[in-house]
Amino acid sequence: MNPSQLITMANQIGAFFETMPDRAQALADIATHIKLFWDPRMRQGLLAHINHIKTTHNSIETEHLSDMIMEAVALHRDRIL
């Protein structure tokens, strides 16, 4: 699956959970949702894309992933794997 499809799907998940009043719980729930409903190749693709963003310091690509998703992955990466 290409990164743009994963980004779109991840941002849709982030938008849904962003409405939750407890941000910490929402971030944990995002990670759990991705773990439960995405196959391993999709999860690895998302994490690889985020690693690429971090190693290249590409702010243009960073803008494509929502802050909610970036924060959820940063805090709960182990839960997603």
PLY file of the C-alpha trace (Angstrom):
ply
format ascii 1.0
element vertex 81
property float x
property float y
property float z
element edge 80
property int vertex1
property int vertex2
end_header
0.00 0.00 0.00
1.43 3.36 -0.91
2.14 5.99 1.76
-0.51 8.43 0.56
-3.26 5.85 1.14
-1.90 5.04 4.60
-1.68 8.75 5.44
-5.29 9.31 4.36
-6.51 6.37 6.41
-4.43 7.32 9.45
-5.67 10.91 9.33
-9.27 9.69 9.16
-8.67 7.64 12.29
-7.01 10.64 13.95
-9.95 12.89 13.06
-12.40 10.45 14.62
-10.48 10.12 17.88
-9.71 13.84 18.07
-13.29 14.42 19.21
-12.68 12.46 22.42
-12.42 14.68 25.50
-9.53 12.71 27.03
-6.58 13.27 24.68
-4.31 10.75 26.39
-6.95 8.04 26.02
-7.58 9.05 22.42
-3.89 8.69 21.58
-3.78 5.24 23.15
-6.99 4.26 21.34
-5.53 5.33 17.99
-2.58 3.00 18.51
-4.88 0.18 19.57
-7.15 0.73 16.57
-4.23 0.61 14.14
-2.89 -2.54 15.80
-6.24 -4.32 15.69
-7.50 -3.31 12.25
-4.43 -2.76 10.07
-2.44 -5.69 8.77
1.27 -5.81 9.64
2.35 -4.50 6.22
0.17 -1.43 6.63
1.51 -0.75 10.13
5.09 -1.22 8.96
4.44 1.09 5.99
3.12 3.84 8.24
6.04 3.51 10.65
8.53 3.44 7.76
6.99 6.62 6.36
7.25 8.34 9.74
10.88 7.19 10.08
11.58 8.58 6.61
10.09 11.94 7.63
12.23 12.04 10.76
15.47 11.06 9.04
15.07 13.47 6.13
13.59 16.27 8.27
11.10 16.83 5.48
8.55 19.29 6.84
6.47 19.10 3.66
5.81 15.38 4.19
5.21 15.91 7.91
2.29 18.18 7.10
0.46 15.29 5.49
0.16 13.34 8.73
-2.00 14.91 11.40
-0.46 15.99 14.70
-2.80 13.53 16.41
-1.34 10.60 14.46
2.25 11.76 14.89
1.74 12.10 18.65
-0.04 8.74 18.95
2.80 6.98 17.14
5.46 8.79 19.16
3.84 7.81 22.45
2.55 4.34 21.60
4.83 2.96 18.88
5.29 -0.29 20.81
1.52 -0.79 20.93
1.29 -0.43 17.13
3.99 -3.01 16.39
0 1
1 2
2 3
3 4
4 5
5 6
6 7
7 8
8 9
9 10
10 11
11 12
12 13
13 14
14 15
15 16
16 17
17 18
18 19
19 20
20 21
21 22
22 23
23 24
24 25
25 26
26 27
27 28
28 29
29 30
30 31
31 32
32 33
33 34
34 35
35 36
36 37
37 38
38 39
39 40
40 41
41 42
42 43
43 44
44 45
45 46
46 47
47 48
48 49
49 50
50 51
51 52
52 53
53 54
54 55
55 56
56 57
57 58
58 59
59 60
60 61
61 62
62 63
63 64
64 65
65 66
66 67
67 68
68 69
69 70
70 71
71 72
72 73
73 74
74 75
75 76
76 77
77 78
78 79
79 80
